[in-house]
């Protein structure tokens, strides 16, 4: 109660001294209120820049603090708190609680500024500091959910950028990106076939081969820009990136040759 009173009166140095004493106490420190109150004091004080350095709380507890702060109507503070947990996770490549943090961050960011363009720009800024390529998936999820139709094209572009990274040490991640592109563009047969072949080359499983066979047994379709989910520019930038992952250009091979070579790669599984 005393801490709340001091904060309400904006007697921040006194409030921080009291709160830090409570945090240092082995029993009282278990109450998350004091951790939340410390962040509130930092936000209200000239020492706001210390906010990032002061985050020593576990991410799960941090999420609870962020949600409690938002319930109190302090959306801007909640957003800053969320970023103070999210940014180090992205920089360290740590996936712990990352889905929850990115989801909460997206809601707070849009509540603070409803502009979809600003939201996308902020997503790109956070992606630039990320050291683990797997964070593209939660970011693509929130972009697709929040931005609508334009979000799908942005997700395809993010996948294209990710494929240009050095992923030789992480073939499963590369395979997931190809599958994501196929999911985003289910009506583009040419891209579906390239993605399926790329996944097969990485996984070399019967299941991935059956996907290739199924797609090549479908009747050829001319690409129709009017029914495409993405702009022509994005599609034609994506095609050469996708083809880099192939052992050959399927455009110059019929299905019989593709089948023979795929079966040879399957070895005993064939």
C-alpha positions as protocol buffer text, in pm:
chain_id: "A"
residue {
  index: 1
  type: UNK
  ca { x: 0 y: 0 z: 0 }
}
residue {
  index: 2
  type: UNK
  ca { x: 285 y: 235 z: 84 }
}
residue {
  index: 3
  type: UNK
  ca { x: 449 y: 163 z: -254 }
}
residue {
  index: 4
  type: UNK
  ca { x: 123 y: 233 z: -437 }
}
residue {
  index: 5
  type: UNK
  ca { x: 81 y: 560 z: -244 }
}
residue {
  index: 6
  type: UNK
  ca { x: 434 y: 679 z: -323 }
}
residue {
  index: 7
  type: UNK
  ca { x: 389 y: 600 z: -693 }
}
residue {
  index: 8
  type: UNK
  ca { x: 53 y: 779 z: -700 }
}
residue {
  index: 9
  type: UNK
  ca { x: 216 y: 1086 z: -542 }
}
residue {
  index: 10
  type: UNK
  ca { x: 502 y: 1056 z: -797 }
}
residue {
  index: 11
  type: UNK
  ca { x: 757 y: 1035 z: -515 }
}
residue {
  index: 12
  type: UNK
  ca { x: 957 y: 802 z: -735 }
}
residue {
  index: 13
  type: UNK
  ca { x: 1299 y: 791 z: -557 }
}
residue {
  index: 14
  type: UNK
  ca { x: 1127 y: 695 z: -229 }
}
residue {
  index: 15
  type: UNK
  ca { x: 905 y: 441 z: -404 }
}
residue {
  index: 16
  type: UNK
  ca { x: 1204 y: 280 z: -577 }
}
residue {
  index: 17
  type: UNK
  ca { x: 1400 y: 256 z: -251 }
}
residue {
  index: 18
  type: UNK
  ca { x: 1106 y: 82 z: -81 }
}
residue {
  index: 19
  type: UNK
  ca { x: 1034 y: -146 z: -377 }
}
residue {
  index: 20
  type: UNK
  ca { x: 1399 y: -253 z: -416 }
}
residue {
  index: 21
  type: UNK
  ca { x: 1408 y: -342 z: -45 }
}
residue {
  index: 22
  type: UNK
  ca { x: 1100 y: -558 z: -96 }
}
residue {
  index: 23
  type: UNK
  ca { x: 1251 y: -725 z: -402 }
}
residue {
  index: 24
  type: UNK
  ca { x: 1564 y: -808 z: -202 }
}
residue {
  index: 25
  type: UNK
  ca { x: 1357 y: -978 z: 69 }
}
residue {
  index: 26
  type: UNK
  ca { x: 1349 y: -1360 z: 16 }
}
residue {
  index: 27
  type: UNK
  ca { x: 974 y: -1395 z: 83 }
}
residue {
  index: 28
  type: UNK
  ca { x: 823 y: -1063 z: -23 }
}
residue {
  index: 29
  type: UNK
  ca { x: 1008 y: -1072 z: -357 }
}
residue {
  index: 30
  type: UNK
  ca { x: 786 y: -1364 z: -466 }
}
residue {
  index: 31
  type: UNK
  ca { x: 500 y: -1116 z: -512 }
}
residue {
  index: 32
  type: UNK
  ca { x: 519 y: -1000 z: -875 }
}
residue {
  index: 33
  type: UNK
  ca { x: 361 y: -667 z: -784 }
}
residue {
  index: 34
  type: UNK
  ca { x: 695 y: -529 z: -666 }
}
residue {
  index: 35
  type: UNK
  ca { x: 867 y: -623 z: -992 }
}
residue {
  index: 36
  type: UNK
  ca { x: 585 y: -459 z: -1186 }
}
residue {
  index: 37
  type: UNK
  ca { x: 604 y: -151 z: -959 }
}
residue {
  index: 38
  type: UNK
  ca { x: 978 y: -121 z: -1022 }
}
residue {
  index: 39
  type: UNK
  ca { x: 919 y: -106 z: -1398 }
}
residue {
  index: 40
  type: UNK
  ca { x: 647 y: 154 z: -1342 }
}
residue {
  index: 41
  type: UNK
  ca { x: 890 y: 367 z: -1139 }
}
residue {
  index: 42
  type: UNK
  ca { x: 1159 y: 339 z: -1405 }
}
residue {
  index: 43
  type: UNK
  ca { x: 908 y: 442 z: -1669 }
}
residue {
  index: 44
  type: UNK
  ca { x: 811 y: 749 z: -1462 }
}
residue {
  index: 45
  type: UNK
  ca { x: 1166 y: 848 z: -1375 }
}
residue {
  index: 46
  type: UNK
  ca { x: 1450 y: 1009 z: -1577 }
}
residue {
  index: 47
  type: UNK
  ca { x: 1617 y: 666 z: -1556 }
}
residue {
  index: 48
  type: UNK
  ca { x: 1376 y: 521 z: -1811 }
}
residue {
  index: 49
  type: UNK
  ca { x: 1673 y: 404 z: -2023 }
}
residue {
  index: 50
  type: UNK
  ca { x: 1755 y: 157 z: -1747 }
}
residue {
  index: 51
  type: UNK
  ca { x: 1436 y: -35 z: -1823 }
}
residue {
  index: 52
  type: UNK
  ca { x: 1615 y: -288 z: -2043 }
}
residue {
  index: 53
  type: UNK
  ca { x: 1896 y: -339 z: -1793 }
}
residue {
  index: 54
  type: UNK
  ca { x: 1658 y: -389 z: -1502 }
}
residue {
  index: 55
  type: UNK
  ca { x: 1477 y: -688 z: -1656 }
}
residue {
  index: 56
  type: UNK
  ca { x: 1592 y: -980 z: -1448 }
}
residue {
  index: 57
  type: UNK
  ca { x: 1251 y: -1147 z: -1420 }
}
residue {
  index: 58
  type: UNK
  ca { x: 1175 y: -1482 z: -1584 }
}
residue {
  index: 59
  type: UNK
  ca { x: 985 y: -1442 z: -1913 }
}
residue {
  index: 60
  type: UNK
  ca { x: 673 y: -1622 z: -1786 }
}
residue {
  index: 61
  type: UNK
  ca { x: 656 y: -1390 z: -1487 }
}
residue {
  index: 62
  type: UNK
  ca { x: 731 y: -1103 z: -1722 }
}
residue {
  index: 63
  type: UNK
  ca { x: 429 y: -1190 z: -1935 }
}
residue {
  index: 64
  type: UNK
  ca { x: 209 y: -1183 z: -1626 }
}
residue {
  index: 65
  type: UNK
  ca { x: 352 y: -842 z: -1531 }
}
residue {
  index: 66
  type: UNK
  ca { x: 291 y: -710 z: -1884 }
}
residue {
  index: 67
  type: UNK
  ca { x: -72 y: -830 z: -1879 }
}
residue {
  index: 68
  type: UNK
  ca { x: -132 y: -681 z: -1533 }
}
residue {
  index: 69
  type: UNK
  ca { x: 16 y: -350 z: -1649 }
}
residue {
  index: 70
  type: UNK
  ca { x: -213 y: -350 z: -1953 }
}
residue {
  index: 71
  type: UNK
  ca { x: -517 y: -424 z: -1731 }
}
residue {
  index: 72
  type: UNK
  ca { x: -433 y: -111 z: -1533 }
}
residue {
  index: 73
  type: UNK
  ca { x: -465 y: 89 z: -1856 }
}
residue {
  index: 74
  type: UNK
  ca { x: -92 y: 156 z: -1894 }
}
residue {
  index: 75
  type: UNK
  ca { x: -66 y: 39 z: -2255 }
}
residue {
  index: 76
  type: UNK
  ca { x: 249 y: 235 z: -2344 }
}
residue {
  index: 77
  type: UNK
  ca { x: 431 y: 102 z: -2039 }
}
residue {
  index: 78
  type: UNK
  ca { x: 308 y: -251 z: -2114 }
}
residue {
  index: 79
  type: UNK
  ca { x: 444 y: -222 z: -2470 }
}
residue {
  index: 80
  type: UNK
  ca { x: 784 y: -102 z: -2344 }
}
residue {
  index: 81
  type: UNK
  ca { x: 793 y: -384 z: -2090 }
}
residue {
  index: 82
  type: UNK
  ca { x: 707 y: -636 z: -2361 }
}
residue {
  index: 83
  type: UNK
  ca { x: 987 y: -505 z: -2582 }
}
residue {
  index: 84
  type: UNK
  ca { x: 1229 y: -515 z: -2287 }
}
residue {
  index: 85
  type: UNK
  ca { x: 1168 y: -891 z: -2266 }
}
residue {
  index: 86
  type: UNK
  ca { x: 1130 y: -956 z: -2640 }
}
residue {
  index: 87
  type: UNK
  ca { x: 1440 y: -772 z: -2770 }
}
residue {
  index: 88
  type: UNK
  ca { x: 1696 y: -971 z: -2565 }
}
residue {
  index: 89
  type: UNK
  ca { x: 1522 y: -1296 z: -2660 }
}
residue {
  index: 90
  type: UNK
  ca { x: 1551 y: -1206 z: -3030 }
}
residue {
  index: 91
  type: UNK
  ca { x: 1915 y: -1096 z: -2994 }
}
residue {
  index: 92
  type: UNK
  ca { x: 2008 y: -1416 z: -2808 }
}
residue {
  index: 93
  type: UNK
  ca { x: 1815 y: -1643 z: -3046 }
}
residue {
  index: 94
  type: UNK
  ca { x: 1618 y: -1779 z: -2748 }
}
residue {
  index: 95
  type: UNK
  ca { x: 1275 y: -1922 z: -2843 }
}
residue {
  index: 96
  type: UNK
  ca { x: 1155 y: -1946 z: -2480 }
}
residue {
  index: 97
  type: UNK
  ca { x: 809 y: -1779 z: -2456 }
}
residue {
  index: 98
  type: UNK
  ca { x: 875 y: -1610 z: -2792 }
}
residue {
  index: 99
  type: UNK
  ca { x: 534 y: -1695 z: -2942 }
}
residue {
  index: 100
  type: UNK
  ca { x: 353 y: -1545 z: -2643 }
}
residue {
  index: 101
  type: UNK
  ca { x: 575 y: -1237 z: -2635 }
}
residue {
  index: 102
  type: UNK
  ca { x: 532 y: -1165 z: -3008 }
}
residue {
  index: 103
  type: UNK
  ca { x: 155 y: -1218 z: -2989 }
}
residue {
  index: 104
  type: UNK
  ca { x: 121 y: -982 z: -2690 }
}
residue {
  index: 105
  type: UNK
  ca { x: 361 y: -731 z: -2850 }
}
residue {
  index: 106
  type: UNK
  ca { x: 150 y: -725 z: -3169 }
}
residue {
  index: 107
  type: UNK
  ca { x: -170 y: -648 z: -2976 }
}
residue {
  index: 108
  type: UNK
  ca { x: -5 y: -374 z: -2770 }
}
residue {
  index: 109
  type: UNK
  ca { x: 169 y: -221 z: -3074 }
}
residue {
  index: 110
  type: UNK
  ca { x: -160 y: -197 z: -3267 }
}
residue {
  index: 111
  type: UNK
  ca { x: -341 y: -60 z: -2963 }
}
residue {
  index: 112
  type: UNK
  ca { x: -73 y: 209 z: -2927 }
}
residue {
  index: 113
  type: UNK
  ca { x: -68 y: 284 z: -3302 }
}
residue {
  index: 114
  type: UNK
  ca { x: -342 y: 127 z: -3522 }
}
residue {
  index: 115
  type: UNK
  ca { x: -149 y: 195 z: -3846 }
}
residue {
  index: 116
  type: UNK
  ca { x: -91 y: -134 z: -4031 }
}
residue {
  index: 117
  type: UNK
  ca { x: 211 y: 8 z: -4213 }
}
residue {
  index: 118
  type: UNK
  ca { x: 376 y: 116 z: -3888 }
}
residue {
  index: 119
  type: UNK
  ca { x: 302 y: -231 z: -3749 }
}
residue {
  index: 120
  type: UNK
  ca { x: 472 y: -401 z: -4045 }
}
residue {
  index: 121
  type: UNK
  ca { x: 770 y: -164 z: -4021 }
}
residue {
  index: 122
  type: UNK
  ca { x: 807 y: -245 z: -3651 }
}
residue {
  index: 123
  type: UNK
  ca { x: 793 y: -619 z: -3728 }
}
residue {
  index: 124
  type: UNK
  ca { x: 1074 y: -577 z: -3982 }
}
residue {
  index: 125
  type: UNK
  ca { x: 1283 y: -382 z: -3729 }
}
residue {
  index: 126
  type: UNK
  ca { x: 1251 y: -664 z: -3477 }
}
residue {
  index: 127
  type: UNK
  ca { x: 1324 y: -928 z: -3743 }
}
residue {
  index: 128
  type: UNK
  ca { x: 1648 y: -749 z: -3831 }
}
residue {
  index: 129
  type: UNK
  ca { x: 1786 y: -796 z: -3480 }
}
residue {
  index: 130
  type: UNK
  ca { x: 1678 y: -1161 z: -3454 }
}
residue {
  index: 131
  type: UNK
  ca { x: 1957 y: -1420 z: -3460 }
}
residue {
  index: 132
  type: UNK
  ca { x: 1733 y: -1729 z: -3483 }
}
residue {
  index: 133
  type: UNK
  ca { x: 1560 y: -1762 z: -3820 }
}
residue {
  index: 134
  type: UNK
  ca { x: 1277 y: -1962 z: -3658 }
}
residue {
  index: 135
  type: UNK
  ca { x: 1126 y: -1640 z: -3521 }
}
residue {
  index: 136
  type: UNK
  ca { x: 989 y: -1569 z: -3869 }
}
residue {
  index: 137
  type: UNK
  ca { x: 701 y: -1809 z: -3797 }
}
residue {
  index: 138
  type: UNK
  ca { x: 542 y: -1621 z: -3502 }
}
residue {
  index: 139
  type: UNK
  ca { x: 600 y: -1292 z: -3685 }
}
residue {
  index: 140
  type: UNK
  ca { x: 436 y: -1425 z: -4002 }
}
residue {
  index: 141
  type: UNK
  ca { x: 143 y: -1548 z: -3791 }
}
residue {
  index: 142
  type: UNK
  ca { x: 74 y: -1206 z: -3639 }
}
residue {
  index: 143
  type: UNK
  ca { x: 130 y: -1025 z: -3972 }
}
residue {
  index: 144
  type: UNK
  ca { x: -114 y: -1257 z: -4151 }
}
residue {
  index: 145
  type: UNK
  ca { x: -370 y: -1223 z: -3870 }
}
residue {
  index: 146
  type: UNK
  ca { x: -345 y: -847 z: -3828 }
}
residue {
  index: 147
  type: UNK
  ca { x: -271 y: -710 z: -4176 }
}
residue {
  index: 148
  type: UNK
  ca { x: -517 y: -915 z: -4382 }
}
residue {
  index: 149
  type: UNK
  ca { x: -468 y: -988 z: -4754 }
}
residue {
  index: 150
  type: UNK
  ca { x: -155 y: -774 z: -4784 }
}
residue {
  index: 151
  type: UNK
  ca { x: -9 y: -969 z: -4493 }
}
residue {
  index: 152
  type: UNK
  ca { x: 11 y: -1286 z: -4703 }
}
residue {
  index: 153
  type: UNK
  ca { x: 237 y: -1119 z: -4959 }
}
residue {
  index: 154
  type: UNK
  ca { x: 459 y: -984 z: -4679 }
}
residue {
  index: 155
  type: UNK
  ca { x: 487 y: -1338 z: -4537 }
}
residue {
  index: 156
  type: UNK
  ca { x: 594 y: -1472 z: -4877 }
}
residue {
  index: 157
  type: UNK
  ca { x: 861 y: -1200 z: -4899 }
}
residue {
  index: 158
  type: UNK
  ca { x: 985 y: -1288 z: -4547 }
}
residue {
  index: 159
  type: UNK
  ca { x: 1016 y: -1653 z: -4654 }
}
residue {
  index: 160
  type: UNK
  ca { x: 1212 y: -1549 z: -4964 }
}
residue {
  index: 161
  type: UNK
  ca { x: 1452 y: -1343 z: -4750 }
}
residue {
  index: 162
  type: UNK
  ca { x: 1495 y: -1633 z: -4505 }
}
residue {
  index: 163
  type: UNK
  ca { x: 1584 y: -1875 z: -4787 }
}
residue {
  index: 164
  type: UNK
  ca { x: 1872 y: -1649 z: -4885 }
}
residue {
  index: 165
  type: UNK
  ca { x: 2036 y: -1702 z: -4546 }
}
residue {
  index: 166
  type: UNK
  ca { x: 2292 y: -1977 z: -4495 }
}
residue {
  index: 167
  type: UNK
  ca { x: 2071 y: -2264 z: -4376 }
}
residue {
  index: 168
  type: UNK
  ca { x: 2299 y: -2555 z: -4466 }
}
residue {
  index: 169
  type: UNK
  ca { x: 2328 y: -2648 z: -4098 }
}
residue {
  index: 170
  type: UNK
  ca { x: 1950 y: -2646 z: -4052 }
}
residue {
  index: 171
  type: UNK
  ca { x: 1783 y: -2841 z: -4336 }
}
residue {
  index: 172
  type: UNK
  ca { x: 1465 y: -2896 z: -4130 }
}
residue {
  index: 173
  type: UNK
  ca { x: 1421 y: -2519 z: -4103 }
}
residue {
  index: 174
  type: UNK
  ca { x: 1472 y: -2479 z: -4478 }
}
residue {
  index: 175
  type: UNK
  ca { x: 1215 y: -2750 z: -4539 }
}
residue {
  index: 176
  type: UNK
  ca { x: 965 y: -2570 z: -4313 }
}
residue {
  index: 177
  type: UNK
  ca { x: 1010 y: -2249 z: -4512 }
}
residue {
  index: 178
  type: UNK
  ca { x: 934 y: -2428 z: -4842 }
}
residue {
  index: 179
  type: UNK
  ca { x: 623 y: -2581 z: -4681 }
}
residue {
  index: 180
  type: UNK
  ca { x: 517 y: -2237 z: -4555 }
}
residue {
  index: 181
  type: UNK
  ca { x: 545 y: -2089 z: -4906 }
}
residue {
  index: 182
  type: UNK
  ca { x: 338 y: -2377 z: -5045 }
}
residue {
  index: 183
  type: UNK
  ca { x: 80 y: -2310 z: -4774 }
}
residue {
  index: 184
  type: UNK
  ca { x: 64 y: -1939 z: -4862 }
}
residue {
  index: 185
  type: UNK
  ca { x: 33 y: -2002 z: -5240 }
}
residue {
  index: 186
  type: UNK
  ca { x: -191 y: -2311 z: -5273 }
}
residue {
  index: 187
  type: UNK
  ca { x: -314 y: -2216 z: -5624 }
}
residue {
  index: 188
  type: UNK
  ca { x: 24 y: -2162 z: -5788 }
}
residue {
  index: 189
  type: UNK
  ca { x: 111 y: -2505 z: -5932 }
}
residue {
  index: 190
  type: UNK
  ca { x: 459 y: -2408 z: -6053 }
}
residue {
  index: 191
  type: UNK
  ca { x: 565 y: -2285 z: -5709 }
}
residue {
  index: 192
  type: UNK
  ca { x: 398 y: -2581 z: -5538 }
}
residue {
  index: 193
  type: UNK
  ca { x: 600 y: -2821 z: -5754 }
}
residue {
  index: 194
  type: UNK
  ca { x: 930 y: -2641 z: -5691 }
}
residue {
  index: 195
  type: UNK
  ca { x: 863 y: -2633 z: -5315 }
}
residue {
  index: 196
  type: UNK
  ca { x: 768 y: -3002 z: -5312 }
}
residue {
  index: 197
  type: UNK
  ca { x: 1087 y: -3097 z: -5500 }
}
residue {
  index: 198
  type: UNK
  ca { x: 1298 y: -2882 z: -5268 }
}
residue {
  index: 199
  type: UNK
  ca { x: 1142 y: -3048 z: -4962 }
}
residue {
  index: 200
  type: UNK
  ca { x: 1206 y: -3390 z: -5116 }
}
residue {
  index: 201
  type: UNK
  ca { x: 1573 y: -3312 z: -5179 }
}
residue {
  index: 202
  type: UNK
  ca { x: 1609 y: -3211 z: -4814 }
}
residue {
  index: 203
  type: UNK
  ca { x: 1405 y: -3490 z: -4651 }
}
residue {
  index: 204
  type: UNK
  ca { x: 1425 y: -3778 z: -4906 }
}
residue {
  index: 205
  type: UNK
  ca { x: 1121 y: -3953 z: -4759 }
}
residue {
  index: 206
  type: UNK
  ca { x: 844 y: -4149 z: -4929 }
}
residue {
  index: 207
  type: UNK
  ca { x: 588 y: -3897 z: -4803 }
}
residue {
  index: 208
  type: UNK
  ca { x: 771 y: -3603 z: -4961 }
}
residue {
  index: 209
  type: UNK
  ca { x: 810 y: -3805 z: -5284 }
}
residue {
  index: 210
  type: UNK
  ca { x: 435 y: -3879 z: -5296 }
}
residue {
  index: 211
  type: UNK
  ca { x: 368 y: -3504 z: -5274 }
}
residue {
  index: 212
  type: UNK
  ca { x: 596 y: -3447 z: -5575 }
}
residue {
  index: 213
  type: UNK
  ca { x: 426 y: -3727 z: -5770 }
}
residue {
  index: 214
  type: UNK
  ca { x: 77 y: -3598 z: -5688 }
}
residue {
  index: 215
  type: UNK
  ca { x: 160 y: -3244 z: -5803 }
}
residue {
  index: 216
  type: UNK
  ca { x: 321 y: -3358 z: -6129 }
}
residue {
  index: 217
  type: UNK
  ca { x: 20 y: -3574 z: -6209 }
}
residue {
  index: 218
  type: UNK
  ca { x: -200 y: -3265 z: -6194 }
}
residue {
  index: 219
  type: UNK
  ca { x: -272 y: -3108 z: -6532 }
}
residue {
  index: 220
  type: UNK
  ca { x: -34 y: -2823 z: -6616 }
}
residue {
  index: 221
  type: UNK
  ca { x: -179 y: -2478 z: -6551 }
}
residue {
  index: 222
  type: UNK
  ca { x: -87 y: -2144 z: -6698 }
}
residue {
  index: 223
  type: UNK
  ca { x: -1 y: -1887 z: -6431 }
}
residue {
  index: 224
  type: UNK
  ca { x: -287 y: -1639 z: -6395 }
}
residue {
  index: 225
  type: UNK
  ca { x: -187 y: -1307 z: -6243 }
}
residue {
  index: 226
  type: UNK
  ca { x: -552 y: -1220 z: -6169 }
}
residue {
  index: 227
  type: UNK
  ca { x: -601 y: -1518 z: -5937 }
}
residue {
  index: 228
  type: UNK
  ca { x: -258 y: -1494 z: -5772 }
}
residue {
  index: 229
  type: UNK
  ca { x: -234 y: -1415 z: -5401 }
}
residue {
  index: 230
  type: UNK
  ca { x: 80 y: -1206 z: -5457 }
}
residue {
  index: 231
  type: UNK
  ca { x: 195 y: -939 z: -5701 }
}
residue {
  index: 232
  type: UNK
  ca { x: 383 y: -1043 z: -6014 }
}
residue {
  index: 233
  type: UNK
  ca { x: 693 y: -867 z: -5882 }
}
residue {
  index: 234
  type: UNK
  ca { x: 701 y: -1081 z: -5568 }
}
residue {
  index: 235
  type: UNK
  ca { x: 640 y: -1403 z: -5759 }
}
residue {
  index: 236
  type: UNK
  ca { x: 917 y: -1345 z: -6011 }
}
residue {
  index: 237
  type: UNK
  ca { x: 1161 y: -1244 z: -5738 }
}
residue {
  index: 238
  type: UNK
  ca { x: 1070 y: -1563 z: -5551 }
}
residue {
  index: 239
  type: UNK
  ca { x: 1109 y: -1811 z: -5837 }
}
residue {
  index: 240
  type: UNK
  ca { x: 1491 y: -1783 z: -5881 }
}
residue {
  index: 241
  type: UNK
  ca { x: 1536 y: -1797 z: -5502 }
}
residue {
  index: 242
  type: UNK
  ca { x: 1335 y: -2121 z: -5491 }
}
residue {
  index: 243
  type: UNK
  ca { x: 1518 y: -2275 z: -5786 }
}
residue {
  index: 244
  type: UNK
  ca { x: 1854 y: -2231 z: -5609 }
}
residue {
  index: 245
  type: UNK
  ca { x: 1755 y: -2520 z: -5383 }
}
residue {
  index: 246
  type: UNK
  ca { x: 1702 y: -2763 z: -5672 }
}
residue {
  index: 247
  type: UNK
  ca { x: 1949 y: -3013 z: -5819 }
}
residue {
  index: 248
  type: UNK
  ca { x: 1807 y: -2934 z: -6165 }
}
residue {
  index: 249
  type: UNK
  ca { x: 1553 y: -2700 z: -6325 }
}
residue {
  index: 250
  type: UNK
  ca { x: 1229 y: -2903 z: -6355 }
}
residue {
  index: 251
  type: UNK
  ca { x: 1121 y: -2679 z: -6643 }
}
residue {
  index: 252
  type: UNK
  ca { x: 1352 y: -2876 z: -6874 }
}
residue {
  index: 253
  type: UNK
  ca { x: 1262 y: -3225 z: -6745 }
}
residue {
  index: 254
  type: UNK
  ca { x: 947 y: -3427 z: -6795 }
}
residue {
  index: 255
  type: UNK
  ca { x: 793 y: -3616 z: -6503 }
}
residue {
  index: 256
  type: UNK
  ca { x: 945 y: -3950 z: -6608 }
}
residue {
  index: 257
  type: UNK
  ca { x: 1300 y: -3809 z: -6572 }
}
residue {
  index: 258
  type: UNK
  ca { x: 1208 y: -3639 z: -6244 }
}
residue {
  index: 259
  type: UNK
  ca { x: 1063 y: -3965 z: -6112 }
}
residue {
  index: 260
  type: UNK
  ca { x: 1372 y: -4169 z: -6208 }
}
residue {
  index: 261
  type: UNK
  ca { x: 1606 y: -3923 z: -6038 }
}
residue {
  index: 262
  type: UNK
  ca { x: 1388 y: -3898 z: -5726 }
}
residue {
  index: 263
  type: UNK
  ca { x: 1373 y: -4278 z: -5695 }
}
residue {
  index: 264
  type: UNK
  ca { x: 1751 y: -4293 z: -5731 }
}
residue {
  index: 265
  type: UNK
  ca { x: 1783 y: -4046 z: -5441 }
}
residue {
  index: 266
  type: UNK
  ca { x: 1541 y: -4257 z: -5231 }
}
residue {
  index: 267
  type: UNK
  ca { x: 1773 y: -4556 z: -5264 }
}
residue {
  index: 268
  type: UNK
  ca { x: 1646 y: -4862 z: -5075 }
}
residue {
  index: 269
  type: UNK
  ca { x: 1323 y: -4682 z: -4975 }
}
residue {
  index: 270
  type: UNK
  ca { x: 1217 y: -4684 z: -5343 }
}
